[in-house]
Amino acid sequence: GLRRGSLCRRGAALHLPRAASTRACADGGEGGERVSVSGPVYAAPGGSPSVTLFTKHQCTLCDKVKEVLAEVREEAPHGLDQVDITDPGNEKWWDKYKYDIPVLHVQGRYWAKHRLSPEEALSAIADASEGTFEERNGEPDASRLEGK
């Protein structure tokens, strides 16, 4: 089953994207503290939309979504921040999104989950830039499924 947090393994912190913030493993990398990927990935140029990626350490689908966003960044300027759903204080996001990451918000509103095409990214970021982005249907909420 899914567990909150991820244990450090020898060398795990060495393979994180540069933007990831990490907490060193106190015991040299075998068990102990978890790795957080929360924080800014890249800043939004003045006035451009902000995208939030709900993710966790070692989420390969999340990495693919980040690649798509980076591909369209020049044509559709935006900033990207990551929220690690396993971080202390992010229980709300863990409860909602634990089965569905990556989940994306734009300008604080639900946008997409699981996958993202360049065309979808360009369209939503353009809408957000023009102030016409509308929250999408289908926002996941695992807590509803689990009766919380």
PASEBA-1860 file (N, C-alpha, C; in nm, 3 decimals):
! residues 148
1> GLRRGSLC> 0.082/-0.119/0.000/0.000/0.000/0.000/0.086/0.125/0.000 ~ 0.020/0.238/-0.008/0.091/0.366/-0.007/0.123/0.407/0.135 ~ 0.241/0.462/0.154/0.282/0.514/0.283/0.318/0.659/0.266 ~ 0.287/0.738/0.369/0.328/0.878/0.365/0.477/0.885/0.386 ~ 0.541/0.969/0.310/0.685/0.989/0.323/0.762/0.882/0.248 ~ 0.886/0.907/0.229/0.970/0.807/0.165/1.103/0.806/0.238 ~ 1.150/0.689/0.268/1.277/0.679/0.340/1.393/0.707/0.246 ~ 1.495/0.769/0.298/1.616/0.792/0.219/1.686/0.659/0.197
9> RRGAALHL> 1.744/0.646/0.081/1.829/0.531/0.052/1.966/0.587/0.015 ~ 2.066/0.506/0.026/2.200/0.553/-0.003/2.203/0.618/-0.142 ~ 2.240/0.746/-0.144/2.256/0.817/-0.271/2.127/0.873/-0.328 ~ 2.010/0.848/-0.268/1.885/0.894/-0.327/1.884/1.046/-0.346 ~ 1.938/1.119/-0.248/1.935/1.265/-0.257/2.023/1.317/-0.371 ~ 2.114/1.236/-0.419/2.202/1.280/-0.527/2.135/1.280/-0.663 ~ 2.020/1.213/-0.675/1.956/1.198/-0.805/1.831/1.283/-0.819 ~ 1.813/1.383/-0.733/1.695/1.468/-0.739/1.717/1.580/-0.840
17> PRAASTRA> 1.606/1.631/-0.896/1.619/1.750/-0.982/1.680/1.864/-0.901 ~ 1.749/1.953/-0.970/1.815/2.064/-0.901/1.719/2.145/-0.816 ~ 1.594/2.160/-0.863/1.500/2.246/-0.791/1.448/2.183/-0.663 ~ 1.469/2.054/-0.646/1.416/1.987/-0.528/1.493/2.030/-0.404 ~ 1.419/2.052/-0.299/1.485/2.077/-0.172/1.495/1.944/-0.099 ~ 1.607/1.920/-0.037/1.624/1.792/0.030/1.666/1.814/0.173 ~ 1.632/1.719/0.255/1.684/1.715/0.390/1.779/1.598/0.395 ~ 1.899/1.623/0.440/2.000/1.517/0.443/1.956/1.405/0.534
25> CADGGEGG> 1.994/1.285/0.499/1.966/1.170/0.583/2.070/1.168/0.695 ~ 2.023/1.179/0.816/2.112/1.192/0.931/2.204/1.072/0.949 ~ 2.161/0.956/0.904/2.242/0.836/0.927/2.322/0.796/0.804 ~ 2.346/0.887/0.713/2.426/0.856/0.596/2.347/0.796/0.482 ~ 2.215/0.792/0.491/2.135/0.754/0.377/2.063/0.621/0.389 ~ 2.071/0.555/0.500/2.000/0.428/0.513/1.889/0.443/0.614 ~ 1.770/0.475/0.567/1.657/0.499/0.656/1.667/0.640/0.711 ~ 1.573/0.678/0.792/1.581/0.808/0.855/1.493/0.910/0.787
33> ERVSVSGP> 1.546/1.031/0.769/1.464/1.141/0.722/1.420/1.123/0.579 ~ 1.306/1.183/0.548/1.247/1.175/0.416/1.302/1.284/0.325 ~ 1.272/1.276/0.199/1.314/1.374/0.100/1.192/1.453/0.057 ~ 1.201/1.584/0.061/1.091/1.671/0.018/1.125/1.732/-0.117 ~ 1.025/1.737/-0.206/1.045/1.801/-0.336/0.963/1.930/-0.346 ~ 0.916/1.982/-0.232/0.840/2.107/-0.234/0.930/2.225/-0.266 ~ 0.874/2.322/-0.335/0.946/2.446/-0.361/0.934/2.491/-0.504 ~ 0.991/2.608/-0.532/0.985/2.661/-0.669/1.072/2.580/-0.764
41> VYAAPGGS> 1.022/2.559/-0.885/1.100/2.496/-0.991/1.157/2.607/-1.079 ~ 1.071/2.700/-1.121/1.116/2.821/-1.190/1.012/2.930/-1.169 ~ 1.061/3.055/-1.168/0.977/3.171/-1.138/0.893/3.210/-1.257 ~ 0.780/3.271/-1.228/0.691/3.323/-1.332/0.741/3.460/-1.374 ~ 0.761/3.480/-1.506/0.791/3.616/-1.551/0.676/3.709/-1.513 ~ 0.704/3.834/-1.488/0.605/3.930/-1.441/0.468/3.915/-1.504 ~ 0.367/3.892/-1.421/0.229/3.886/-1.468/0.186/3.755/-1.532 ~ 0.275/3.661/-1.546/0.236/3.535/-1.610/0.177/3.438/-1.505
49> PSVTLFTK> 0.101/3.340/-1.551/0.032/3.250/-1.458/0.126/3.163/-1.376 ~ 0.074/3.121/-1.263/0.147/3.032/-1.174/0.084/2.893/-1.181 ~ 0.168/2.791/-1.203/0.125/2.652/-1.207/0.179/2.583/-1.082 ~ 0.094/2.503/-1.019/0.135/2.425/-0.902/0.124/2.277/-0.937 ~ 0.233/2.205/-0.914/0.237/2.061/-0.936/0.236/1.991/-0.800 ~ 0.133/1.911/-0.777/0.125/1.830/-0.655/0.192/1.698/-0.686 ~ 0.294/1.663/-0.608/0.386/1.556/-0.643/0.441/1.490/-0.517 ~ 0.538/1.403/-0.534/0.617/1.347/-0.425/0.748/1.298/-0.484
57> HQCTLCDK> 0.841/1.264/-0.398/0.973/1.214/-0.440/0.956/1.089/-0.527 ~ 1.033/1.082/-0.633/1.037/0.969/-0.725/0.904/0.941/-0.792 ~ 0.838/1.045/-0.841/0.714/1.033/-0.918/0.750/1.052/-1.066 ~ 0.759/0.943/-1.140/0.802/0.952/-1.280/0.698/1.021/-1.368 ~ 0.570/1.001/-1.342/0.468/1.073/-1.420/0.478/1.223/-1.396 ~ 0.512/1.261/-1.273/0.530/1.403/-1.241/0.647/1.461/-1.321 ~ 0.754/1.383/-1.334/0.869/1.429/-1.412/0.829/1.452/-1.557 ~ 0.743/1.366/-1.611/0.698/1.382/-1.750/0.615/1.509/-1.766
65> VKEVLAEV> 0.528/1.537/-1.669/0.449/1.659/-1.674/0.541/1.782/-1.668 ~ 0.643/1.777/-1.582/0.738/1.889/-1.574/0.811/1.909/-1.706 ~ 0.844/1.801/-1.775/0.908/1.812/-1.906/0.818/1.883/-2.006 ~ 0.689/1.848/-2.007/0.594/1.913/-2.097/0.586/2.062/-2.065 ~ 0.574/2.096/-1.937/0.565/2.236/-1.899/0.692/2.312/-1.938 ~ 0.807/2.252/-1.921/0.933/2.316/-1.961/0.938/2.337/-2.112 ~ 0.884/2.241/-2.189/0.882/2.253/-2.336/0.803/2.375/-2.382 ~ 0.692/2.406/-2.313/0.604/2.515/-2.358/0.634/2.647/-2.288
73> REEAPHGL> 0.733/2.647/-2.202/0.761/2.764/-2.118/0.790/2.890/-2.199 ~ 0.862/2.877/-2.308/0.895/2.995/-2.388/0.771/3.050/-2.459 ~ 0.691/2.961/-2.515/0.571/3.002/-2.588/0.457/3.043/-2.494 ~ 0.451/2.981/-2.377/0.346/3.008/-2.279/0.412/3.034/-2.143 ~ 0.462/3.156/-2.122/0.534/3.185/-1.997/0.448/3.156/-1.875 ~ 0.512/3.094/-1.775/0.445/3.060/-1.650/0.551/3.026/-1.547 ~ 0.512/3.029/-1.423/0.599/2.983/-1.315/0.552/2.847/-1.270 ~ 0.643/2.770/-1.210/0.608/2.636/-1.163/0.659/2.616/-1.021
81> DQVDITDP> 0.567/2.578/-0.933/0.600/2.541/-0.795/0.553/2.399/-0.771 ~ 0.627/2.328/-0.687/0.590/2.192/-0.650/0.543/2.189/-0.506 ~ 0.441/2.107/-0.479/0.395/2.081/-0.344/0.407/1.931/-0.323 ~ 0.494/1.894/-0.229/0.512/1.753/-0.195/0.398/1.713/-0.102 ~ 0.311/1.624/-0.151/0.193/1.586/-0.072/0.229/1.504/0.050 ~ 0.355/1.458/0.060/0.396/1.380/0.177/0.459/1.466/0.285 ~ 0.476/1.596/0.261/0.535/1.685/0.362/0.442/1.703/0.481 ~ 0.499/1.716/0.601/0.417/1.752/0.718/0.345/1.883/0.689
89> GNEKWWDK> 0.218/1.889/0.724/0.138/2.008/0.697/0.060/1.999/0.567 ~ 0.090/1.900/0.483/0.020/1.885/0.355/-0.078/1.767/0.357 ~ -0.128/1.734/0.477/-0.220/1.621/0.489/-0.345/1.639/0.403 ~ -0.391/1.762/0.389/-0.508/1.789/0.305/-0.484/1.741/0.162 ~ -0.364/1.773/0.110/-0.333/1.734/-0.028/-0.309/1.584/-0.038 ~ -0.244/1.525/0.063/-0.225/1.379/0.065/-0.361/1.309/0.060 ~ -0.452/1.354/0.146/-0.584/1.291/0.153/-0.659/1.300/0.021 ~ -0.642/1.411/-0.052/-0.713/1.428/-0.180/-0.643/1.358/-0.296
97> YKYDIPVL> -0.510/1.371/-0.303/-0.440/1.339/-0.428/-0.350/1.216/-0.423 ~ -0.345/1.142/-0.312/-0.246/1.034/-0.297/-0.252/0.928/-0.405 ~ -0.367/0.907/-0.469/-0.378/0.805/-0.575/-0.369/0.865/-0.715 ~ -0.355/0.998/-0.726/-0.372/1.063/-0.856/-0.260/1.155/-0.900 ~ -0.149/1.162/-0.827/-0.043/1.253/-0.872/0.015/1.204/-1.004 ~ 0.059/1.292/-1.088/0.062/1.438/-1.070/-0.077/1.501/-1.083 ~ -0.098/1.603/-1.001/-0.216/1.688/-1.010/-0.165/1.830/-1.030 ~ -0.230/1.903/-1.121/-0.190/2.040/-1.151/-0.300/2.139/-1.118
105> HVQGRYWA> -0.259/2.253/-1.064/-0.348/2.369/-1.049/-0.285/2.482/-1.129 ~ -0.368/2.569/-1.181/-0.318/2.692/-1.241/-0.393/2.806/-1.173 ~ -0.318/2.905/-1.131/-0.374/3.018/-1.057/-0.459/2.970/-0.938 ~ -0.417/2.860/-0.875/-0.484/2.810/-0.756/-0.609/2.727/-0.781 ~ -0.639/2.699/-0.908/-0.759/2.622/-0.940/-0.722/2.490/-1.008 ~ -0.799/2.385/-0.979/-0.771/2.253/-1.036/-0.770/2.260/-1.188 ~ -0.668/2.192/-1.246/-0.649/2.193/-1.390/-0.647/2.052/-1.447 ~ -0.555/1.965/-1.401/-0.536/1.836/-1.467/-0.475/1.736/-1.370
113> KHRLSPEE> -0.481/1.608/-1.410/-0.416/1.501/-1.333/-0.357/1.399/-1.429 ~ -0.260/1.324/-1.381/-0.196/1.210/-1.447/-0.106/1.246/-1.565 ~ -0.160/1.310/-1.667/-0.083/1.337/-1.789/-0.114/1.476/-1.841 ~ -0.027/1.526/-1.928/-0.046/1.658/-1.986/0.021/1.661/-2.122 ~ -0.053/1.703/-2.224/0.006/1.719/-2.357/0.051/1.864/-2.373 ~ 0.145/1.888/-2.465/0.185/2.027/-2.490/0.067/2.114/-2.532 ~ -0.025/2.057/-2.610/-0.142/2.135/-2.655/-0.230/2.175/-2.537 ~ -0.252/2.081/-2.445/-0.331/2.113/-2.325/-0.263/2.220/-2.241
121> ALSAIADA> -0.131/2.210/-2.229/-0.056/2.308/-2.151/-0.066/2.446/-2.214 ~ -0.043/2.454/-2.344/-0.050/2.583/-2.413/-0.188/2.647/-2.398 ~ -0.292/2.568/-2.414/-0.429/2.619/-2.407/-0.462/2.671/-2.268 ~ -0.434/2.593/-2.165/-0.470/2.633/-2.029/-0.388/2.753/-1.982 ~ -0.260/2.756/-2.016/-0.176/2.868/-1.974/-0.218/2.995/-2.047 ~ -0.254/2.983/-2.173/-0.305/3.099/-2.248/-0.434/3.150/-2.184 ~ -0.525/3.058/-2.150/-0.650/3.099/-2.084/-0.620/3.170/-1.952 ~ -0.527/3.115/-1.874/-0.493/3.176/-1.746/-0.431/3.315/-1.768
129> SEGTFEER> -0.349/3.329/-1.871/-0.287/3.459/-1.901/-0.393/3.564/-1.935 ~ -0.500/3.518/-2.001/-0.608/3.610/-2.042/-0.714/3.626/-1.935 ~ -0.700/3.553/-1.824/-0.798/3.563/-1.716/-0.926/3.485/-1.744 ~ -0.922/3.392/-1.840/-1.043/3.317/-1.876/-1.036/3.170/-1.835 ~ -0.931/3.131/-1.761/-0.920/2.991/-1.720/-1.032/2.956/-1.623 ~ -1.099/2.845/-1.649/-1.202/2.795/-1.559/-1.159/2.661/-1.503 ~ -1.182/2.644/-1.373/-1.147/2.518/-1.308/-1.211/2.401/-1.383 ~ -1.134/2.297/-1.403/-1.180/2.180/-1.476/-1.261/2.087/-1.386
137> NGEPDASR> -1.345/2.006/-1.446/-1.418/1.902/-1.373/-1.325/1.784/-1.349 ~ -1.361/1.702/-1.252/-1.287/1.578/-1.230/-1.174/1.585/-1.130 ~ -1.174/1.688/-1.045/-1.067/1.696/-0.944/-1.074/1.574/-0.854 ~ -0.962/1.504/-0.838/-0.964/1.384/-0.754/-0.979/1.420/-0.606 ~ -1.040/1.327/-0.532/-1.051/1.343/-0.388/-1.062/1.205/-0.323 ~ -0.947/1.148/-0.292/-0.942/1.014/-0.235/-1.016/1.007/-0.101 ~ -1.019/1.119/-0.026/-1.085/1.118/0.104/-1.235/1.091/0.089 ~ -1.295/1.137/-0.020/-1.438/1.107/-0.044/-1.457/0.958/-0.069
145> LEGK> -1.364/0.898/-0.146/-1.373/0.756/-0.176/-1.355/0.671/-0.051 ~ -1.274/0.722/0.042/-1.242/0.646/0.162/-1.336/0.681/0.278 ~ -1.434/0.767/0.252/-1.532/0.800/0.353/-1.481/0.884/0.469 ~ -1.376/0.964/0.444/-1.321/1.050/0.551/-1.404/1.174/0.568
END
